[in-house]
Amino acid sequence: MVPLRGRPTSDDDHCGLVQRLRHGDRAAAEILVEQYHERVYVFMRSMGHDRQTSEDLTQETFMQAWRHIGQLREDRALAAWLFRIAGNVSRLYWRRHRHAGPVNIDDVEPAQDEADGAQRAGDRELFAGLHHAVGRLPWKLRQAVVLHYMDQLTIAEAAEAAQVRQGTLKSRLNRALESLRKEIVRE
């Protein structure tokens, strides 16, 4: 998958940012948004939300993070904590809008950086097919794929973000990959 900009550069940067966030430093909050906005937005798009809803839910994710910053432990992975919030925000949206259901993946264009990366690699058609197949996965399997492969979280971080054990996340990834293999072979 296409690596996204905004990954913290080192553990020291991460710890310093977490400390500043916990002390209510608004400049640190701006850094958090700058580092993770694109990744959270792509996560929301990958979870089946349209552009405007993804932008709204991304903003809601950061507002929730700021409100609950006291719950962030310094030893906890910042990305996992933030994507746990993002997953909860997405899940709550779908609960409240059951009648709407996820957007048809054919109507969802990939986020610009994803599309640009695929074009640079010359794999736009392959990327579109893969994006389509991921979009048809059940929510829990799609979440696992997006967190681990697209957002590049470790198994431990992705499991924490999904609020499951590492073994459960690995199982979901295996089922998702098997489903994707079958889907791609079928096409």
C-alpha positions in Angstrom: 0.0 0.0 0.0 1.0 3.6 -0.4 2.9 5.0 2.6 1.3 8.2 3.9 3.0 11.3 5.0 3.0 12.4 8.6 4.5 9.5 10.6 6.3 10.7 13.7 10.0 10.5 13.1 11.2 8.9 16.4 10.2 7.5 19.7 11.6 10.6 21.4 9.4 12.8 19.2 6.4 10.6 20.1 7.1 10.8 23.9 7.6 14.5 23.8 4.4 15.1 21.8 2.4 12.9 24.2 3.7 14.8 27.2 2.9 18.1 25.6 -0.6 16.9 24.6 -1.3 15.7 28.1 -0.3 19.2 29.5 -2.9 20.8 27.2 -0.4 22.3 24.7 -2.4 23.5 21.7 0.7 23.7 19.5 1.2 20.0 20.2 -2.5 19.4 19.2 -1.8 21.2 15.9 1.3 18.9 15.3 -0.9 15.9 16.0 -3.4 17.0 13.4 -0.7 17.8 10.9 0.9 14.4 11.4 -2.2 12.3 11.4 -5.0 14.2 9.5 -4.3 12.6 6.2 -4.0 9.1 7.7 -7.3 9.4 9.6 -9.1 10.8 6.6 -7.9 7.9 4.4 -9.0 5.5 7.2 -12.5 7.0 7.1 -12.6 6.8 3.3 -11.5 3.2 3.4 -14.2 2.4 5.9 -16.8 3.4 3.3 -17.6 7.0 4.1 -18.0 9.6 1.4 -15.6 12.6 1.2 -17.6 15.1 3.2 -18.5 12.5 5.9 -14.9 11.4 6.0 -13.8 15.0 6.6 -16.4 15.5 9.3 -15.5 12.2 11.0 -11.8 13.1 10.8 -12.5 16.4 12.5 -14.7 14.6 15.1 -11.8 12.1 15.8 -9.4 14.9 16.6 -12.0 16.7 18.8 -12.6 13.4 20.7 -8.8 12.9 21.0 -8.4 16.4 22.5 -11.3 15.9 24.9 -10.0 12.5 26.1 -6.3 13.4 26.0 -6.0 12.5 29.8 -6.7 8.9 28.9 -3.6 8.7 26.7 -0.8 6.9 28.6 2.7 7.9 27.7 3.6 4.2 27.1 0.7 3.7 24.7 1.3 4.1 21.0 -0.1 7.4 19.9 -1.2 6.1 16.5 -3.0 3.1 18.0 -4.8 5.3 20.5 -5.9 7.8 17.7 -7.0 5.1 15.4 -9.0 3.4 18.2 -10.9 6.7 18.5 -11.3 6.9 14.7 -12.7 3.4 14.6 -15.1 4.2 17.4 -16.2 7.4 15.6 -16.7 5.5 12.3 -18.6 2.7 14.1 -20.9 5.1 15.9 -21.6 7.0 12.7 -22.8 3.7 11.0 -24.9 2.8 14.1 -26.7 6.2 13.9 -27.1 6.0 10.2 -28.1 2.4 9.7 -30.5 3.3 7.0 -27.7 4.8 4.9 -25.2 1.9 5.0 -21.6 2.2 3.7 -21.2 4.1 0.4 -21.0 1.9 -2.7 -17.2 1.4 -3.1 -17.6 2.1 -6.8 -18.8 5.6 -6.0 -15.8 6.3 -3.7 -12.6 7.6 -5.3 -9.4 6.9 -3.4 -7.9 9.8 -1.5 -5.7 11.9 -3.7 -2.4 10.7 -2.3 -3.4 7.1 -2.8 -4.4 7.7 -6.4 -1.2 9.7 -7.1 0.9 7.0 -5.6 -0.8 4.3 -7.7 -0.3 6.4 -10.8 3.4 6.9 -10.1 3.8 3.2 -9.8 1.8 2.6 -13.0 -0.7 0.4 -11.1 -3.8 2.5 -11.1 -6.0 -0.3 -12.5 -4.6 -2.8 -10.0 -5.1 -0.3 -7.2 -8.7 0.4 -8.2 -9.4 -3.3 -8.2 -7.8 -3.8 -4.8 -9.6 -0.8 -3.4 -12.9 -2.2 -4.7 -12.2 -5.6 -3.1 -11.2 -4.1 0.2 -14.3 -2.0 0.3 -16.5 -5.2 0.0 -14.9 -6.8 3.0 -17.0 -7.0 6.2 -16.3 -4.0 8.5 -14.0 -5.9 11.0 -11.9 -7.4 8.2 -11.7 -4.1 6.3 -10.7 -2.3 9.6 -7.8 -4.8 10.1 -6.5 -4.4 6.6 -6.7 -0.6 6.7 -5.1 -0.3 10.1 -2.2 -2.7 9.4 -1.5 -2.3 5.7 -2.7 1.2 4.8 -2.0 3.0 8.0 1.1 0.9 8.6 0.4 0.2 12.2 2.2 -2.8 13.8 0.1 -5.8 14.7 0.2 -4.7 18.3 -0.8 -1.2 17.5 -3.5 -2.3 15.0 -4.9 -4.7 17.6 -5.0 -2.0 20.2 -6.7 0.4 17.8 -9.3 -2.3 16.9 -9.7 -3.2 20.6 -8.9 -6.9 20.0 -6.2 -9.3 20.9 -3.2 -9.6 18.6 -4.2 -13.2 17.6 -7.7 -11.9 16.7 -6.3 -9.2 14.5 -3.9 -11.7 12.8 -6.9 -14.0 12.2 -8.9 -11.1 10.7 -6.0 -10.2 8.4 -5.6 -13.9 7.3 -9.4 -14.1 6.5 -9.3 -10.7 4.7 -6.3 -11.7 2.6 -7.8 -15.0 1.7 -11.0 -13.2 0.7 -9.0 -10.7 -1.3 -7.1 -13.5 -3.1 -10.3 -15.2 -4.1 -11.8 -11.9 -5.2 -8.8 -11.0 -7.4 -8.6 -14.4 -8.9 -12.3 -14.3 -9.7 -11.8 -11.0 -11.6 
